[in-house]
Amino acid sequence: MRLKTILGTGVALAVFAGGAALAYAWRSEIAPTATPAPAGFDPKLVAEGKELALIGDCRTCHTAPAGRVFAGGLAMPTPFGTIYSTNITPDRETGIGSWSEAAFARAMREGVDREGRHLYPAFPYDHFTLTSSQDIRALYAYFMTREPISAKAPANKLAFPINIRLVLAGWKLLFFSQKQLQPDPTRDEQWNRGRYLVEGLGHCGACHTPRNPFGAEDKSHAFEGGEVEGWRAYALGKASEASIPWTADALESYLAEGYHPDHGVARGPMAAVTENLSQVPRQELAAMAAYLASLEPAISSPSKPAAVASPPLPQSAGFQIATPPAPSDSGARLYANACASCHDSGRTLRLGAVPLRLSTAVSGEGPENLMTLILNGIPAANNGAAPIMPGFGDAMADEQIISLARYLRRDIAARSDWPSLEASLRQARVARTVSRAR
């Protein structure tokens, strides 16, 4: 009798717990509305929304390669499978044309779409939840005044049980909280604005913070570096491995121009970020830079690291060239022949190249970015003058790339060898093949 009572109680508790979990996970649909007329929005509000969308990098994630802007369909690989970005144009059938401002705000603040489905945190609502009501209104006005595009995103390719959206309610219970940032009275207005943009719409921590096995940011190691699309998002602040500490001026210039002579060129996903930010008012970038710089350890005046001897360049006298003796180390020879003419030329960015002793790709924690850079180079920018670099993926054999990377790490950066060069190169080769096949 006692056993039956215990079992009955256990079943009742399980049913109650399951019901409570389902009640917590279930979200109601917000009724569809008529698509607002673009003329009904204040042009000033639309302009504000455009700037905020650039800060949020919305165009990058919601535009597939060769696709229409904001029409979605971009494949985003995750450790749990592939998620495809959605259409955020005001198309009624495949986009958000039937969404009210309240539905849009719920997606931004709570990670729940109009139909009541939980959204995957590849859409960084854990950052967007910090966005003010006024800024959400401006973003809504901007997106609702875009051209409607009919484009249905492919179905996500996720493993069980991640493919069940109700599971996301449990993830949110563990790792997500709705909150608003309160201004820090000990800081000035610029710093507080920068924190709001960096922690919120800018969602910098989404890439620059490591993630736990469940895909959530490890807030105890905020801004200590992360992995994104095969690239290393470098640590910011006290954990930064930059040879020269970042200053507010350097950060502002880097965000606006996509490069800085003491730190190098934005590459990989960061290149798209700086391309968007280049169109944002400079005072917003200055605010973001002020906040990010405050994460750095206090410094009196940044000093450049001591120069490291590089293989001598050929000496020219008209058409007569005196070639110095070739270095004995194979990596040094490759550097002298393929790299030194730009990186040791003394010409600064944008027409020259950053000295590699300053590059975090060479001095950083892992070789992932360096391998990708050597293979693919830095392509020409879509608009305006910007640094470029040829890729050597077809010109150099694997053993040559490994030799060059070891030389750069040991002799240029004066750091201990990376233990994972071969594995990183293999991964970079695979990623390059996949990218070319798209």
Rosetta blueprint (number, residue, H / E / L):
1 M L
2 R H
3 L H
4 K H
5 T H
6 I H
7 L H
8 G H
9 T H
10 G H
11 V H
12 A H
13 L H
14 A H
15 V H
16 F H
17 A H
18 G H
19 G H
20 A H
21 A H
22 L H
23 A H
24 Y H
25 A H
26 W L
27 R L
28 S L
29 E L
30 I L
31 A L
32 P L
33 T L
34 A L
35 T L
36 P L
37 A L
38 P H
39 A H
40 G H
41 F L
42 D L
43 P H
44 K H
45 L H
46 V H
47 A H
48 E H
49 G H
50 K H
51 E H
52 L H
53 A H
54 L H
55 I H
56 G L
57 D L
58 C H
59 R H
60 T H
61 C H
62 H L
63 T E
64 A L
65 P L
66 A L
67 G L
68 R L
69 V L
70 F L
71 A L
72 G E
73 G L
74 L L
75 A E
76 M E
77 P E
78 T E
79 P L
80 F L
81 G E
82 T E
83 I E
84 Y E
85 S L
86 T L
87 N L
88 I L
89 T L
90 P L
91 D L
92 R L
93 E L
94 T L
95 G L
96 I L
97 G L
98 S L
99 W L
100 S L
101 E H
102 A H
103 A H
104 F H
105 A H
106 R H
107 A H
108 M H
109 R H
110 E H
111 G L
112 V E
113 D L
114 R L
115 E L
116 G L
117 R L
118 H E
119 L L
120 Y L
121 P L
122 A L
123 F L
124 P L
125 Y H
126 D H
127 H H
128 F H
129 T L
130 L L
131 T L
132 S L
133 S H
134 Q H
135 D H
136 I H
137 R H
138 A H
139 L H
140 Y H
141 A H
142 Y H
143 F H
144 M H
145 T L
146 R L
147 E L
148 P L
149 I L
150 S L
151 A L
152 K L
153 A L
154 P L
155 A L
156 N L
157 K E
158 L E
159 A L
160 F L
161 P L
162 I L
163 N L
164 I L
165 R L
166 L L
167 V H
168 L H
169 A H
170 G H
171 W H
172 K H
173 L H
174 L H
175 F H
176 F L
177 S L
178 Q L
179 K L
180 Q L
181 L L
182 Q L
183 P L
184 D L
185 P L
186 T L
187 R L
188 D L
189 E H
190 Q H
191 W H
192 N H
193 R H
194 G H
195 R H
196 Y H
197 L H
198 V H
199 E H
200 G L
201 L L
202 G L
203 H L
204 C L
205 G H
206 A H
207 C H
208 H H
209 T L
210 P L
211 R E
212 N L
213 P L
214 F L
215 G L
216 A L
217 E E
218 D L
219 K H
220 S H
221 H H
222 A L
223 F L
224 E L
225 G L
226 G E
227 E E
228 V E
229 E L
230 G L
231 W E
232 R E
233 A E
234 Y L
235 A L
236 L L
237 G H
238 K H
239 A H
240 S L
241 E L
242 A L
243 S L
244 I L
245 P L
246 W L
247 T L
248 A H
249 D H
250 A H
251 L H
252 E H
253 S H
254 Y H
255 L H
256 A H
257 E H
258 G L
259 Y E
260 H E
261 P L
262 D L
263 H L
264 G E
265 V E
266 A L
267 R L
268 G L
269 P H
270 M H
271 A H
272 A H
273 V H
274 T H
275 E H
276 N H
277 L H
278 S L
279 Q L
280 V L
281 P L
282 R H
283 Q H
284 E H
285 L H
286 A H
287 A H
288 M H
289 A H
290 A H
291 Y H
292 L H
293 A H
294 S H
295 L L
296 E L
297 P L
298 A L
299 I L
300 S L
301 S L
302 P L
303 S L
304 K L
305 P L
306 A L
307 A L
308 V L
309 A L
310 S L
311 P L
312 P L
313 L L
314 P L
315 Q E
316 S E
317 A E
318 G L
319 F L
320 Q E
321 I E
322 A E
323 T L
324 P L
325 P L
326 A L
327 P L
328 S L
329 D L
330 S H
331 G H
332 A H
333 R H
334 L H
335 Y H
336 A H
337 N H
338 A H
339 C L
340 A H
341 S H
342 C H
343 H H
344 D L
345 S L
346 G L
347 R L
348 T L
349 L L
350 R L
351 L L
352 G L
353 A L
354 V L
355 P L
356 L H
357 R H
358 L H
359 S L
360 T H
361 A H
362 V H
363 S H
364 G L
365 E L
366 G L
367 P L
368 E H
369 N H
370 L H
371 M H
372 T H
373 L H
374 I H
375 L H
376 N H
377 G L
378 I E
379 P L
380 A L
381 A L
382 N L
383 N L
384 G L
385 A L
386 A L
387 P L
388 I L
389 M E
390 P L
391 G L
392 F L
393 G L
394 D L
395 A L
396 M L
397 A L
398 D H
399 E H
400 Q H
401 I H
402 I H
403 S H
404 L H
405 A H
406 R H
407 Y H
408 L H
409 R H
410 R H
411 D H
412 I H
413 A L
414 A L
415 R L
416 S L
417 D L
418 W L
419 P L
420 S L
421 L H
422 E H
423 A H
424 S H
425 L H
426 R H
427 Q H
428 A H
429 R H
430 V H
431 A H
432 R H
433 T H
434 V H
435 S H
436 R H
437 A H
438 R L
